[in-house]
Amino acid sequence: MHDHFNPDLLKRIPINARTVLEVGCSSGALGAEYKRRNPACRYLGIDQDADAAQLAATRIDQVALCDVQQVKLPFGEESFDCIIYGDVLEHLIDPWAVLRAHIQTLRPDGTIVMCIPNVEHWSFTEALLRGSFEYAESGLFDRTHLRWFTDATIRRGLREAGLVVTEMTPRVFDPDGAGAFAHAMRPALLALGIDTKHYLERAAPLQLVYVARRQATPDLSIYSTMLPPIGGVSHVRVIEPIAALATMPGIDARVLTSIDLLEVPDPPRIMILHRPALIGEAGLAPVRQLLAKGYLLICEFDDNPDFIPATMQPDMWNFRAVHAVQTSTEPLAERFRQDNPEVMVFPNAINRLPDPNNFTNPARLNMLFAGLNRQGDWPPYLEALNAVANFAGDRLHIHIVADREAYDRLETPHKTFTPMCGYETYQAMLGACEISFMPLSDNIFNRGKSDLKFIEAGAHRVVPLASHVVYANSVEDGRTGLLFTTPDQLRQRLANLVANPEMALRIATEARAHIAANRMLAYQMTRRIAWYNSLWDRREALHAALLARLPQLAEGEAWRDAG
């Protein structure tokens, strides 16, 4: 029994699948990791190993202990969005008969994902040449392998089963060894009329990962630029959504470092500009470049531009020089509609539920205040914080990130300060705390902010202790968090948490359950893809509206040809 998952399989399971079947689920490691991304999915598994199946049953929704070669799938009339075979087919007497039977349970738009050992791997050939072939307990030479496959035989088998390969990914673990072997074999390859480069492409992968469907899927290319990661914005608004989109069949989704390096793809093609600074003629230059390549343009922006100096300039084109805008809150959407009527709100969401890492010491609670750009929000509550800290003593430790003044003015020895840090460090600190302090003053700028800190806290099983501003629309007071409007309310509620750690754990657990049920990125994918496809279908009208807003943008020939 192995207890690890194949990341290349994980990346290819559609993140919004409703029902998944893993044939050969072993200990359920892959399913457990997938359900951290899509808790609503019904994930089923089959395995022959009783010990592995017993462990898997604690991680995924249902496990059948059986031999898929001998019995019909033991899940009644269940149908599947995705069926996974991770290093399984090579162990079967007639893998294609099993696959054809299972395909009958695949939904019409469903996906097959599989990983296959590559018999063309150079180490296999070398062992045969040296006369040293021996079976092993695992790996390419596993003694339980009954079938051997190449890329060509897998593709033929899938085609005969009625499936179309939409993606193949080679898994290469020793490129230097493969290169050295191909170089040593070059005279023989040349004598046989075999191109060395082509041979190396076939011989380097130890395994081959395939995605197959009943029919080819229309391609949709979604690319995004990205600001340098600061405070998690790039992760939440760009990196994680693009990675989620990339799991969807037929979608090529990538984060780009430069539009100058971009090859022109086949349509449909969409470019998302993350928090751009399209100012003056210099700002229109990349827009013209992308329009000339036939792109439909979206601006991704999640702050009120009326409070950012760069976006307050009269010749700032961020929202007018694009076909559409996407943002994180409805108040921001209302602001952007002043410049562009095509605006969509995608609330911030959690990509993956982390494992809880707190509430380990009932005699101590840790509270985090991530103080980036919060200089005007915490001062009204300083006296209340100091009062509770004095009352609590070493039962309350306060951790401050970024805001040195807030740290200095806390009158307690039980405090730590961390300067501005990376998003991963911040997430680790949050996960080790039991309370997240989230104050926001009531002003126009803050009203446009998202509830990101609430969903981050909830995902980590941390109690959100939050202002009514922004968070009143998300937090169910007393169940998934605690709200305050005055310093006295903050003092009372924080003191109650310190005095009742069991109550804190209950609220934190409810917050995590709420996020798992409602605020996962997986749950947005259908809506996102529908909007992107809708934009492309309406591209002519959207482009006409763009030129009406900014007639100085010449329409390029590539745009007309793109349809």
Protein Blocks (a to p, Z undefined) as FASTA:
>chain_A
ZZbddfklmmmgcfkbfbdcdehklnommmmmmmmmmmmbccddddfblklmmmmmmmmm
bdcdddfklpccfehjaccfbdcdehkllmpfblmlmmmmmmmmpcfkbccddddddfkb
mklmmmmmnopaccdfedjllckbcbdcdfklmmmmmmmnopacfbdcdddfblmlmmmm
mmmmmmmmmmnopafklmmmmmmpmbdcddddfbdcddddddddddddeehlmmmmmmmm
mmmmmmpghiacdddfbfklpccdddddddddehiadehjklmmmmmmmmmnopacdddd
fbdfklgfklmpfklcklmmpcbdcdfbfklmmmmmmmombdcddddddfbdcddfehkb
fkbccddddfehilmmmmmmmmmmmmmmmmnmmmbccddehilmlmmmpccfbbcddddd
dfklmmmmmmmpmbdcddddddfklmmpccklmmmmmmnopacdddfehjlmmmcghklo
ccdfbfklmmmmmmmmmmmmmlmmmmmmmmmmmmmmmmcfklmmmmmmmmmmmmmmmmmm
mmmmmmmmmmmlccdfklmmmZZ
